[in-house]
């Protein structure tokens, strides 16, 4: 009865966590959990079900943290494939681990956790050896500067959502796909605003007065700038994490991204001073005209050089395996 009560209490607490919501919607066939997601889930389970772990540990000293994760998620009636993804093992390995847990804690407590026992035929020695091999199966890890297995792909939508979830996370690491997918998304949003601006002014109000067109253009620009500022926060965060993946300090983001952006803002404000000037007025002074043209050329050359430098730096492969900033964000499935 004590175990049943504790399981219900711990299960209720776990259902209120973000990790449970993530697992409830998780589809292992569509994508696997990332390293940081898996770590967060395992830590949350171990903390939430600590009282259950103490009872099981007292029953059998060989009961470990992975056994607890299997028991806790099994009690939550999550699918075997989901539990397997949390531990980076195969579904078969989870089924075999359940059999080991049954031998450790006994049939009565096993049924409290997992439900009625399905009677299976006795296994041969050869099958037991296969079970042991399956239980030891883990995803290949990076060793001696070499990755093994097939690289897990990161999809566009997940990369963008990951950046928004971690918009204030400046620790850890980010793989190239996460950075470049978000970079693409940010530029798509910016181009979308520019396209809307052109359609509204040229297609929907071609006969409108200059004042109305100017008001529409200004409104679009304000919205565009607000969206850009909002999107810059996740951009800076993923840039810092990407630099960490390269083994560099996150402060380099100031030089490779924030500085060119601030220069662009300053230059936009500078050129706005010429809005009310006509070409005739500027042309009265050749020096003034050449200075304006020169500032245009200098600005765009600076932005182009900064873009090339950023592309070269961010296109590099990240550090293989764990580095001082965290675990390798790339999973390789062997």
C-alpha beads as a LAMMPS data file, in Angstrom:
LAMMPS data file: protein, C-alpha beads

334 atoms
333 bonds

1 atom types
1 bond types

-500.0 500.0 xlo xhi
-500.0 500.0 ylo yhi
-500.0 500.0 zlo zhi

Masses

1 110.0

Atoms # bond

1 1 1 0.000 0.000 0.000
2 1 1 2.856 2.369 0.794
3 1 1 4.364 1.867 -2.679
4 1 1 0.999 2.403 -4.362
5 1 1 0.437 5.650 -2.458
6 1 1 3.946 6.934 -3.226
7 1 1 3.637 6.069 -6.910
8 1 1 0.354 7.976 -7.186
9 1 1 1.801 10.966 -5.331
10 1 1 5.006 11.062 -7.401
11 1 1 3.079 10.480 -10.644
12 1 1 0.807 13.446 -9.915
13 1 1 3.850 15.625 -9.278
14 1 1 5.546 14.477 -12.482
15 1 1 2.429 15.199 -14.553
16 1 1 2.769 18.868 -13.596
17 1 1 6.260 19.143 -15.111
18 1 1 7.284 20.325 -18.583
19 1 1 9.217 17.085 -19.056
20 1 1 6.011 15.032 -18.832
21 1 1 4.293 17.251 -21.399
22 1 1 7.261 16.756 -23.716
23 1 1 7.151 12.978 -23.294
24 1 1 3.383 12.830 -23.729
25 1 1 3.666 14.453 -27.162
26 1 1 6.928 12.738 -28.103
27 1 1 7.006 10.540 -31.232
28 1 1 10.309 8.594 -31.368
29 1 1 9.718 7.572 -34.982
30 1 1 9.619 11.207 -36.062
31 1 1 12.684 12.336 -34.105
32 1 1 14.788 11.255 -31.159
33 1 1 15.287 13.242 -27.983
34 1 1 18.295 15.534 -27.880
35 1 1 21.004 15.024 -25.284
36 1 1 19.939 17.973 -23.120
37 1 1 16.276 16.929 -23.301
38 1 1 17.115 13.385 -22.246
39 1 1 19.277 14.628 -19.373
40 1 1 16.553 16.985 -18.133
41 1 1 13.941 14.199 -18.223
42 1 1 16.125 11.699 -16.354
43 1 1 17.048 14.247 -13.671
44 1 1 13.400 15.264 -13.246
45 1 1 12.297 11.626 -12.894
46 1 1 15.020 10.842 -10.355
47 1 1 14.142 13.885 -8.258
48 1 1 10.363 13.396 -8.449
49 1 1 10.409 9.648 -7.705
50 1 1 13.168 9.788 -5.069
51 1 1 10.963 8.276 -2.353
52 1 1 10.131 5.329 -4.639
53 1 1 13.813 4.867 -5.403
54 1 1 14.670 4.596 -1.695
55 1 1 12.125 1.807 -1.207
56 1 1 13.382 -0.116 -4.247
57 1 1 17.014 0.386 -3.256
58 1 1 16.292 -1.028 0.188
59 1 1 14.687 -4.052 -1.455
60 1 1 17.677 -4.727 -3.731
61 1 1 21.034 -2.902 -3.716
62 1 1 21.468 -3.487 -7.464
63 1 1 18.412 -1.312 -8.231
64 1 1 19.884 1.746 -10.009
65 1 1 18.776 5.089 -11.476
66 1 1 18.021 3.633 -14.903
67 1 1 15.789 1.028 -13.276
68 1 1 13.975 3.904 -11.566
69 1 1 13.429 5.722 -14.883
70 1 1 11.966 2.557 -16.422
71 1 1 9.710 2.010 -13.391
72 1 1 8.566 5.628 -13.155
73 1 1 7.778 6.062 -16.850
74 1 1 6.243 2.588 -16.953
75 1 1 3.953 3.540 -14.069
76 1 1 2.966 6.618 -16.110
77 1 1 1.927 4.165 -18.868
78 1 1 4.239 5.741 -21.426
79 1 1 5.097 3.674 -24.482
80 1 1 8.146 1.417 -24.466
81 1 1 9.638 3.302 -27.432
82 1 1 9.445 6.575 -25.485
83 1 1 11.107 5.036 -22.416
84 1 1 13.803 3.544 -24.672
85 1 1 14.532 6.960 -26.183
86 1 1 14.928 8.452 -22.701
87 1 1 17.729 5.966 -21.960
88 1 1 19.225 5.836 -25.480
89 1 1 18.619 2.106 -25.813
90 1 1 16.453 -0.130 -27.970
91 1 1 12.865 -1.062 -27.124
92 1 1 14.009 -4.656 -26.753
93 1 1 16.553 -3.569 -24.127
94 1 1 13.741 -1.935 -22.120
95 1 1 11.674 -5.104 -22.211
96 1 1 14.646 -7.098 -20.986
97 1 1 15.371 -4.584 -18.246
98 1 1 11.790 -4.937 -17.062
99 1 1 12.372 -8.643 -16.623
100 1 1 15.460 -7.923 -14.537
101 1 1 13.511 -5.425 -12.436
102 1 1 10.865 -8.073 -11.857
103 1 1 13.499 -10.420 -10.460
104 1 1 14.830 -7.635 -8.208
105 1 1 11.598 -6.369 -6.652
106 1 1 9.305 -9.389 -6.929
107 1 1 6.043 -10.018 -8.756
108 1 1 3.794 -8.137 -6.315
109 1 1 5.577 -4.814 -6.546
110 1 1 6.201 -5.297 -10.253
111 1 1 2.436 -5.564 -10.859
112 1 1 1.832 -2.418 -8.784
113 1 1 4.146 -0.518 -11.130
114 1 1 3.593 -2.066 -14.556
115 1 1 0.250 -3.793 -14.220
116 1 1 -0.583 -7.499 -14.634
117 1 1 2.348 -9.677 -15.624
118 1 1 2.294 -11.154 -19.094
119 1 1 3.413 -14.750 -18.814
120 1 1 6.197 -15.521 -21.284
121 1 1 7.862 -18.850 -22.118
122 1 1 11.111 -19.690 -20.363
123 1 1 14.211 -18.451 -22.124
124 1 1 17.199 -20.475 -23.165
125 1 1 20.768 -19.655 -22.173
126 1 1 21.419 -18.307 -25.664
127 1 1 18.406 -15.994 -25.363
128 1 1 19.626 -14.762 -21.962
129 1 1 22.969 -13.875 -23.514
130 1 1 21.132 -11.939 -26.214
131 1 1 19.158 -10.164 -23.497
132 1 1 22.337 -9.111 -21.720
133 1 1 23.752 -7.750 -24.972
134 1 1 20.545 -5.805 -25.653
135 1 1 20.511 -4.321 -22.153
136 1 1 24.069 -3.078 -22.656
137 1 1 23.217 -1.492 -25.996
138 1 1 23.737 2.279 -26.050
139 1 1 24.123 4.849 -28.754
140 1 1 27.711 5.261 -29.989
141 1 1 29.585 8.138 -28.384
142 1 1 32.452 10.219 -29.712
143 1 1 35.823 8.772 -28.822
144 1 1 39.300 9.848 -29.785
145 1 1 37.958 12.662 -31.971
146 1 1 35.775 10.363 -34.083
147 1 1 32.013 10.056 -34.379
148 1 1 30.384 6.748 -35.241
149 1 1 26.981 5.844 -36.591
150 1 1 24.373 7.756 -38.595
151 1 1 23.900 11.413 -37.668
152 1 1 20.486 12.282 -36.307
153 1 1 18.840 14.922 -38.492
154 1 1 17.312 18.101 -37.095
155 1 1 14.254 19.371 -38.930
156 1 1 13.558 23.038 -39.686
157 1 1 10.493 23.372 -37.455
158 1 1 12.128 21.708 -34.475
159 1 1 15.265 23.843 -34.827
160 1 1 13.215 27.063 -34.792
161 1 1 11.079 25.955 -31.842
162 1 1 14.221 24.872 -29.991
163 1 1 15.710 28.356 -30.408
164 1 1 12.551 29.972 -29.024
165 1 1 12.472 27.570 -26.065
166 1 1 16.095 28.419 -25.311
167 1 1 15.884 32.121 -26.152
168 1 1 17.377 33.061 -22.769
169 1 1 19.752 30.091 -22.556
170 1 1 23.318 31.200 -23.172
171 1 1 24.944 28.040 -21.818
172 1 1 25.431 24.697 -23.509
173 1 1 25.999 24.003 -27.181
174 1 1 24.092 24.200 -30.487
175 1 1 24.750 22.256 -33.667
176 1 1 25.098 23.835 -37.099
177 1 1 21.585 22.863 -38.220
178 1 1 19.979 24.646 -35.260
179 1 1 21.898 27.862 -35.951
180 1 1 21.442 27.979 -39.726
181 1 1 17.769 26.953 -39.694
182 1 1 16.993 29.783 -37.284
183 1 1 19.137 32.191 -39.351
184 1 1 17.062 31.195 -42.395
185 1 1 13.793 31.633 -40.473
186 1 1 14.783 35.110 -39.276
187 1 1 15.616 36.271 -42.812
188 1 1 12.395 34.749 -44.164
189 1 1 10.426 36.834 -41.642
190 1 1 12.337 39.986 -42.631
191 1 1 11.777 39.365 -46.365
192 1 1 8.111 38.649 -45.647
193 1 1 7.647 42.083 -44.106
194 1 1 9.384 43.695 -47.083
195 1 1 7.130 41.784 -49.494
196 1 1 4.004 42.862 -47.575
197 1 1 5.202 46.459 -47.674
198 1 1 5.649 46.323 -51.455
199 1 1 2.262 44.667 -52.031
200 1 1 0.365 47.085 -49.825
201 1 1 1.883 50.227 -51.369
202 1 1 2.125 49.145 -55.026
203 1 1 -0.929 46.880 -55.372
204 1 1 -3.532 47.921 -52.826
205 1 1 -2.981 51.667 -52.660
206 1 1 -1.288 52.759 -55.897
207 1 1 -3.583 55.791 -56.187
208 1 1 -3.380 56.764 -52.524
209 1 1 -1.826 60.015 -51.496
210 1 1 1.833 60.252 -50.580
211 1 1 0.882 60.802 -46.938
212 1 1 -1.185 57.596 -46.785
213 1 1 1.564 55.568 -48.473
214 1 1 4.160 57.020 -46.136
215 1 1 1.999 56.141 -43.103
216 1 1 1.546 52.553 -44.340
217 1 1 5.273 52.228 -45.035
218 1 1 6.180 53.620 -41.608
219 1 1 3.742 51.240 -39.858
220 1 1 5.232 48.264 -41.675
221 1 1 8.778 49.399 -40.831
222 1 1 7.927 49.791 -37.140
223 1 1 6.402 46.298 -37.000
224 1 1 9.379 44.925 -38.921
225 1 1 11.892 46.478 -36.530
226 1 1 9.979 45.281 -33.464
227 1 1 9.883 41.752 -34.867
228 1 1 13.592 41.929 -35.705
229 1 1 14.478 43.020 -32.170
230 1 1 12.342 40.195 -30.727
231 1 1 13.942 37.630 -33.059
232 1 1 17.414 38.899 -32.218
233 1 1 17.231 37.519 -28.652
234 1 1 17.009 33.849 -29.725
235 1 1 19.537 34.635 -32.472
236 1 1 22.098 35.895 -29.968
237 1 1 21.447 32.924 -27.669
238 1 1 21.901 30.320 -30.408
239 1 1 24.978 32.176 -31.671
240 1 1 26.571 31.927 -28.231
241 1 1 25.716 28.225 -28.004
242 1 1 27.057 27.645 -31.521
243 1 1 30.338 29.333 -30.549
244 1 1 30.471 27.065 -27.502
245 1 1 30.096 24.079 -29.828
246 1 1 33.181 25.330 -31.680
247 1 1 35.040 25.624 -28.378
248 1 1 35.047 29.453 -28.490
249 1 1 33.834 31.994 -25.984
250 1 1 30.325 33.347 -26.442
251 1 1 31.610 36.919 -26.292
252 1 1 32.684 36.544 -29.935
253 1 1 29.009 36.960 -30.800
254 1 1 29.430 40.682 -30.121
255 1 1 32.025 40.937 -32.878
256 1 1 30.461 38.623 -35.456
257 1 1 26.773 39.482 -35.129
258 1 1 25.803 42.186 -32.668
259 1 1 28.351 44.752 -33.880
260 1 1 27.299 44.599 -37.573
261 1 1 23.650 44.783 -36.501
262 1 1 24.278 47.874 -34.378
263 1 1 26.243 49.445 -37.231
264 1 1 23.257 48.784 -39.495
265 1 1 20.884 50.464 -37.042
266 1 1 23.212 53.455 -36.719
267 1 1 23.611 53.755 -40.460
268 1 1 19.842 53.633 -40.998
269 1 1 19.395 56.489 -38.545
270 1 1 22.232 58.390 -40.261
271 1 1 20.770 58.046 -43.767
272 1 1 17.293 59.044 -42.548
273 1 1 18.705 62.551 -42.143
274 1 1 18.756 62.818 -45.945
275 1 1 15.056 61.989 -46.357
276 1 1 14.003 65.613 -46.759
277 1 1 16.935 66.583 -48.958
278 1 1 16.684 66.524 -52.740
279 1 1 19.446 65.414 -55.043
280 1 1 19.826 69.039 -56.222
281 1 1 20.573 70.222 -52.700
282 1 1 23.093 67.446 -52.117
283 1 1 24.562 68.067 -55.586
284 1 1 25.415 71.669 -54.724
285 1 1 28.431 70.205 -52.970
286 1 1 30.388 67.571 -54.891
287 1 1 32.247 66.696 -51.718
288 1 1 28.959 66.107 -49.912
289 1 1 27.650 63.882 -52.722
290 1 1 30.874 61.853 -52.888
291 1 1 30.890 61.540 -49.111
292 1 1 27.351 60.133 -49.170
293 1 1 28.204 57.635 -51.922
294 1 1 31.386 56.682 -50.098
295 1 1 29.489 56.049 -46.865
296 1 1 27.101 53.756 -48.745
297 1 1 29.997 51.774 -50.212
298 1 1 31.865 51.565 -46.894
299 1 1 28.767 50.381 -45.041
300 1 1 27.860 47.629 -47.502
301 1 1 31.477 46.465 -47.794
302 1 1 31.628 46.224 -44.004
303 1 1 28.355 44.284 -43.829
304 1 1 29.454 41.942 -46.644
305 1 1 32.808 41.262 -44.954
306 1 1 31.052 40.614 -41.632
307 1 1 28.623 38.202 -43.328
308 1 1 31.446 36.249 -45.003
309 1 1 33.347 36.036 -41.700
310 1 1 30.216 34.830 -39.903
311 1 1 29.469 32.192 -42.551
312 1 1 33.027 30.834 -42.457
313 1 1 33.062 30.687 -38.658
314 1 1 29.602 29.189 -38.158
315 1 1 30.004 26.643 -40.974
316 1 1 32.853 24.907 -39.168
317 1 1 32.282 21.534 -37.555
318 1 1 31.743 21.592 -33.822
319 1 1 33.960 19.970 -31.230
320 1 1 33.667 16.188 -31.306
321 1 1 32.410 14.825 -27.996
322 1 1 32.088 16.755 -24.762
323 1 1 33.966 20.031 -24.300
324 1 1 34.151 22.609 -21.500
325 1 1 30.728 24.008 -22.469
326 1 1 28.771 20.748 -22.378
327 1 1 27.920 17.517 -24.168
328 1 1 27.997 17.052 -27.931
329 1 1 24.609 18.266 -29.294
330 1 1 24.749 15.797 -32.190
331 1 1 23.473 12.286 -31.646
332 1 1 24.798 9.459 -33.798
333 1 1 22.586 6.408 -34.131
334 1 1 24.561 3.254 -34.706

Bonds

1 1 1 2
2 1 2 3
3 1 3 4
4 1 4 5
5 1 5 6
6 1 6 7
7 1 7 8
8 1 8 9
9 1 9 10
10 1 10 11
11 1 11 12
12 1 12 13
13 1 13 14
14 1 14 15
15 1 15 16
16 1 16 17
17 1 17 18
18 1 18 19
19 1 19 20
20 1 20 21
21 1 21 22
22 1 22 23
23 1 23 24
24 1 24 25
25 1 25 26
26 1 26 27
27 1 27 28
28 1 28 29
29 1 29 30
30 1 30 31
31 1 31 32
32 1 32 33
33 1 33 34
34 1 34 35
35 1 35 36
36 1 36 37
37 1 37 38
38 1 38 39
39 1 39 40
40 1 40 41
41 1 41 42
42 1 42 43
43 1 43 44
44 1 44 45
45 1 45 46
46 1 46 47
47 1 47 48
48 1 48 49
49 1 49 50
50 1 50 51
51 1 51 52
52 1 52 53
53 1 53 54
54 1 54 55
55 1 55 56
56 1 56 57
57 1 57 58
58 1 58 59
59 1 59 60
60 1 60 61
61 1 61 62
62 1 62 63
63 1 63 64
64 1 64 65
65 1 65 66
66 1 66 67
67 1 67 68
68 1 68 69
69 1 69 70
70 1 70 71
71 1 71 72
72 1 72 73
73 1 73 74
74 1 74 75
75 1 75 76
76 1 76 77
77 1 77 78
78 1 78 79
79 1 79 80
80 1 80 81
81 1 81 82
82 1 82 83
83 1 83 84
84 1 84 85
85 1 85 86
86 1 86 87
87 1 87 88
88 1 88 89
89 1 89 90
90 1 90 91
91 1 91 92
92 1 92 93
93 1 93 94
94 1 94 95
95 1 95 96
96 1 96 97
97 1 97 98
98 1 98 99
99 1 99 100
100 1 100 101
101 1 101 102
102 1 102 103
103 1 103 104
104 1 104 105
105 1 105 106
106 1 106 107
107 1 107 108
108 1 108 109
109 1 109 110
110 1 110 111
111 1 111 112
112 1 112 113
113 1 113 114
114 1 114 115
115 1 115 116
116 1 116 117
117 1 117 118
118 1 118 119
119 1 119 120
120 1 120 121
121 1 121 122
122 1 122 123
123 1 123 124
124 1 124 125
125 1 125 126
126 1 126 127
127 1 127 128
128 1 128 129
129 1 129 130
130 1 130 131
131 1 131 132
132 1 132 133
133 1 133 134
134 1 134 135
135 1 135 136
136 1 136 137
137 1 137 138
138 1 138 139
139 1 139 140
140 1 140 141
141 1 141 142
142 1 142 143
143 1 143 144
144 1 144 145
145 1 145 146
146 1 146 147
147 1 147 148
148 1 148 149
149 1 149 150
150 1 150 151
151 1 151 152
152 1 152 153
153 1 153 154
154 1 154 155
155 1 155 156
156 1 156 157
157 1 157 158
158 1 158 159
159 1 159 160
160 1 160 161
161 1 161 162
162 1 162 163
163 1 163 164
164 1 164 165
165 1 165 166
166 1 166 167
167 1 167 168
168 1 168 169
169 1 169 170
170 1 170 171
171 1 171 172
172 1 172 173
173 1 173 174
174 1 174 175
175 1 175 176
176 1 176 177
177 1 177 178
178 1 178 179
179 1 179 180
180 1 180 181
181 1 181 182
182 1 182 183
183 1 183 184
184 1 184 185
185 1 185 186
186 1 186 187
187 1 187 188
188 1 188 189
189 1 189 190
190 1 190 191
191 1 191 192
192 1 192 193
193 1 193 194
194 1 194 195
195 1 195 196
196 1 196 197
197 1 197 198
198 1 198 199
199 1 199 200
200 1 200 201
201 1 201 202
202 1 202 203
203 1 203 204
204 1 204 205
205 1 205 206
206 1 206 207
207 1 207 208
208 1 208 209
209 1 209 210
210 1 210 211
211 1 211 212
212 1 212 213
213 1 213 214
214 1 214 215
215 1 215 216
216 1 216 217
217 1 217 218
218 1 218 219
219 1 219 220
220 1 220 221
221 1 221 222
222 1 222 223
223 1 223 224
224 1 224 225
225 1 225 226
226 1 226 227
227 1 227 228
228 1 228 229
229 1 229 230
230 1 230 231
231 1 231 232
232 1 232 233
233 1 233 234
234 1 234 235
235 1 235 236
236 1 236 237
237 1 237 238
238 1 238 239
239 1 239 240
240 1 240 241
241 1 241 242
242 1 242 243
243 1 243 244
244 1 244 245
245 1 245 246
246 1 246 247
247 1 247 248
248 1 248 249
249 1 249 250
250 1 250 251
251 1 251 252
252 1 252 253
253 1 253 254
254 1 254 255
255 1 255 256
256 1 256 257
257 1 257 258
258 1 258 259
259 1 259 260
260 1 260 261
261 1 261 262
262 1 262 263
263 1 263 264
264 1 264 265
265 1 265 266
266 1 266 267
267 1 267 268
268 1 268 269
269 1 269 270
270 1 270 271
271 1 271 272
272 1 272 273
273 1 273 274
274 1 274 275
275 1 275 276
276 1 276 277
277 1 277 278
278 1 278 279
279 1 279 280
280 1 280 281
281 1 281 282
282 1 282 283
283 1 283 284
284 1 284 285
285 1 285 286
286 1 286 287
287 1 287 288
288 1 288 289
289 1 289 290
290 1 290 291
291 1 291 292
292 1 292 293
293 1 293 294
294 1 294 295
295 1 295 296
296 1 296 297
297 1 297 298
298 1 298 299
299 1 299 300
300 1 300 301
301 1 301 302
302 1 302 303
303 1 303 304
304 1 304 305
305 1 305 306
306 1 306 307
307 1 307 308
308 1 308 309
309 1 309 310
310 1 310 311
311 1 311 312
312 1 312 313
313 1 313 314
314 1 314 315
315 1 315 316
316 1 316 317
317 1 317 318
318 1 318 319
319 1 319 320
320 1 320 321
321 1 321 322
322 1 322 323
323 1 323 324
324 1 324 325
325 1 325 326
326 1 326 327
327 1 327 328
328 1 328 329
329 1 329 330
330 1 330 331
331 1 331 332
332 1 332 333
333 1 333 334
